[in-house]
């Protein structure tokens, strides 16, 4: 095993350990500068946000940007910090599992978000096929000797995917169980905003849950509900752009 692989393995193991300790809070970043701010503040890992990176590069979210540009930006994040980096790799850009793992390792990443939206149809991907693909990623990571942390995003709560509101929790549970069985380390039901829904998911899924804070559910509330991982998506990028916009407009006569 080369020294590079040994280092990546250590980072991956550290990222996995963070899911078994206190709540892992990830203020998502979009470039080397924002990643440095997060790491220097004391956060134990860096996580990219695809929405923010795509916007920074001038593309729409949802695999609108070429994967080469997205991975290049994520690689600059990984190189800028000494903490483990996990990459929002959207729906995988059509890559085979072995290629996905190799691309992540090439840029120094040891974790990934992988969502179950099919961006060609803008609908949910077939859950069985997606679970099989996730299992392939798990197997490829094992073969590479680096236990990449897979955060499997479940998109049933996104209204554009056509799941009726009453079916969102049970469908998220069904998909989440499949993804855990496939080797995911964490399941991320994005878009959940109600306390009872989060409580049901934490209770019914056999592994760590990633959630997003909102006006009704702050970090303390999510911790009480048993959420293990918290992320912010493009929130801080949008705040930075809004502040920049305000400052620039104040320069106008």
Secondary structure, DSSP 8 states (H G I E B T S, - for coil): --HHHHHHHHHHHHHHHHTTSS-EEE--B-SHHHHHHHHHHT-SEEEB-HHHHHHHHT--TTT-S-HHHHHHHHHHHHHH-SSEEEEE-TT-TT--HHHHHHHHHHTT--EEEEE-EETTTTEE--HHHHHHHHHHHHHHHHHHT---EEEEEE-TTSGGG---GGGHHHHHHHHHHHHHHHT-SEEEETT---HHHHHHHHHHSSSEEEE---SS--HHHHHHHT--EEE-TTHHHHHHHHHHHHHHHTT--
